[in-house]
Amino acid sequence: MNVAGFPILSVITYLPLLGVAYLALLRGDEVAVARQARHAALAISLLTLALGVDLWTKFDPTQAGYQFVESVAWFPGLNIKYSLGVDGISLFLVLLTLALTPIAILASASITKRARSFFAALLLLETMTTGMFAATDFLLFYVFFEAVLLPMYLIIGVWGGEKRIYAAVKFFLFTLAGSLFMLLALVWLWHDAGTTDIVTLLHTAIPAQAQIWIFAAFLASFGVKAAVWPLHTWLPDAYGEAPIPGTIMLAAVLSKMGAYGFLRFAVPMLPSASAAAAPLMFALGVVAVIYISLVALAQTDMKRLIAYSSVAHMGVIIIGIFTFTVEGIEGALFQMLSHGVVIAGLFVCAGVILSRGEGLALSRLGGLAARMPAYAALLMLFTLANMGLPGTSGFIGEILVIVGAMKVNFWVSVLGAAGMVLGCAYMLVMVRAVLFDKFSHPGLAHIADLKLGEYAMLLPLAALVLWLGVYPTSFTHMFDASVASLVQAHTAALSPHSALAMVTQK
């Protein structure tokens, strides 16, 4: 579906590059250029978001397939096309990217050195991430998937903390190494099917033994991006050293790339292998939920505690995806959307403290509820949402995943639900230390409450948290058809044999 032939997805994807070109032309005093670059990047990102909202309003939720499809021959001799499209699964991930880019730009007020390059990197990141979620050709997906590495590597390595080089190199090596396995899988699928078109590949019969190897390659690639335990070790360093805008994009958007890869490729293309691997994925998800939550509980730095909580929530998403139930997958999708909003809000709250010249060591904070009441109220809202309180966005996704897991395995459901209990523990420890403990640092005595720009970041995120929590069907109905089609196709692919029989089939 394309509106009057207008290539809206290509425009949304590449519009930020116009901002990059404009930034390259800026000249003058460093401070003045930084201000102009920030304003220009914000304007471009808001325009792109407006086009994304228009895309949402024109999307037909009754259709399960791709809409707004664009397809042009790219490498005709190899049967490879430049093709874009969105379905219910990818639509909100595109919108999440478009919505959080302006938030990240607003959170960049402290960036004055090499500001043109910084905002160019953010806009490049928006283009690459949007293109990846909208790609309907596997090779095009891979190009965008890999291209995301460069701007994020620069954001961490140039504008990060004291250990930024170590964190950036670790992030780059982990993700690049994983992606090489996906490249091998891509080459095999192209050789076998003669195309890299995703729709065609979904209907290509892949031998059961080959599915196992391809799934292993996908796990190595998507598992790193989704920070699946034990492939998550790059994440705390990257989150901890990245500047707040980079951390927002990493945690809220880039971490969803791996989960999206499992939903787009591993589950529908490799039904027997994904079914056989489900117990392994459940185990990895449960470990992330419980073990990583305990690690979060032991943190003494606010930013690292939030980073580890992100890994724990990704464990819930992985469990939901591999239930292969409508409830579980819809819960995983909703949790991806909710987690992106909530974790962005939490990292913005951490950035507010940093902007006041204070560190994030929990032992040095305290008493901010009395000194920053507006800040305290918003931090508490995001904290409650991260804990999964009913009425907030965090509850809907987690309860759907638990219901979906209950249909498959009682103990996976129970252990997955333990994440909500442990989430209450580590988040309440953080809130008590930041807001209610007696303050011991002199700099907190006259700390200022939220400024206008900080309200501009936090209030839209808070509104989304409440909207998602109170009226979730306004979002879930957009991907009902796509998820139902995915589950139906996966069930049909396994119906002739049990998962074990298909794995051992020659």
Sequence and secondary structure as in RCSB ss.txt:
>XXXX:A:sequence
MNVAGFPILSVITYLPLLGVAYLALLRGDEVAVARQARHAALAISLLTLALGVDLWTKFDPTQAGYQFVESVAWF
PGLNIKYSLGVDGISLFLVLLTLALTPIAILASASITKRARSFFAALLLLETMTTGMFAATDFLLFYVFFEAVLL
PMYLIIGVWGGEKRIYAAVKFFLFTLAGSLFMLLALVWLWHDAGTTDIVTLLHTAIPAQAQIWIFAAFLASFGVK
AAVWPLHTWLPDAYGEAPIPGTIMLAAVLSKMGAYGFLRFAVPMLPSASAAAAPLMFALGVVAVIYISLVALAQT
DMKRLIAYSSVAHMGVIIIGIFTFTVEGIEGALFQMLSHGVVIAGLFVCAGVILSRGEGLALSRLGGLAARMPAY
AALLMLFTLANMGLPGTSGFIGEILVIVGAMKVNFWVSVLGAAGMVLGCAYMLVMVRAVLFDKFSHPGLAHIADL
KLGEYAMLLPLAALVLWLGVYPTSFTHMFDASVASLVQAHTAALSPHSALAMVTQK
>XXXX:A:secstr
  STT  HHHHHHHHHHHHHHHHHH  S HHHHHHHHHHHHHHHHHHHHHHHHHHHHH  TT  S EEEEEEEEE
GGGTEEEEEEE HHHHHHHHHHHHHHHHHHHTTTT  TTHHHHHHHHHHHHHHHHHHHHB BHHHHHHHHHHTHH
HHHHHHHHHS TTHHHHHHHHHHHHHHHHHHHHHHHHHHHHHHS  BHHHHHTS   HHHHHHHHHHHHHHHHHH
TT TTTTTHHHHHHHHS HHHHHHIIIIIHHHHHHHIIIIIHHH HHHHHHHHHHHHHHHHHHHHHHHHHHHT  
BHHHHHHHHHHHHHHHHHHHHTT SHHHHHHHHHHHHHHHHHHHHHHHHHHHHHHTT   BGGG   HHHH HHH
HHHHHHHHHHHHT TTSHHHHHHHHHHHHHHHH HHHHHHHHHHHHHHHHHHHHHHIIIIIS    GGGTT    
 HHHHHHHHHHHHHHHHHHH THHHHHHHHHHHHHHHHHHHHHHTTS HHHHHH  
